[in-house]
Amino acid sequence: MAGLLAVTLAACTSGSSSTLSPEPKVAPTPEPTPTMAATPEPAATSAPTSPTAALSVRVTFDGDTCSYIGPTVIPDGTVVQFDYVPDQTVLGSYLMVYGIEPGTTFQMLLDALAADEYDDISTNIPDWVYRPTATWTHGAGTMLYTIESVKRGSDGVDYVVGGYHVMCDTPKGYAATQLTVAGT
């Protein structure tokens, strides 16, 4: 049909008669011979899989208490959707998640907060915090973060993590929880 259309269009534009010539014949493809390589069939590929749904957790903040609602032991490689819901009276707060060195405990975070080492989260950050793994959201919203036993930081370095801290910030820090990677 395409050949017929091409011939008709060519006849119309060239000023020649509109008589049609017979359709061209297609020669059959010869069978492969020892001197002729066979064309391999394309390899079958599996259909793309749909992404796994994120684990949904919630963090609330009333200005004094930062609360985490969800599991604290998370399988390696899990994408976590943090829904941050600060009280409407709390202005300018952040939800923060970051990796920590192996051996770091939640009590170490609580002690640092009690000693006002975290009075301003942007200064006096303890050495056991992997700053390049930190991410945050400002005000109410949703944030995705992958919990991994080895976390690639924003500096391109892979960090072996001992867990993750979840906290609220005003810039004063308020601890919510420490997440553990399952199996580590």
Buried (B, 14 or more C-beta within 10 A) or exposed (E): EEEEEEBEEEBEEEEEEEEEEEEEEEEEEEEEEEEEEEEEEEEEEEEEEEEEEBBEBEBBBEBEEBBBEBBBEBEEEBBBBBBBBBBEEBEEBBBBBBBBBEEBEBEBBEEBBEEEBBEBBEEEBBEBBBEBBBBBBEEBEEBEBBBBBEBEBEEEEEBEBBBBBBBBBBEEBBBBBBBBBEEB
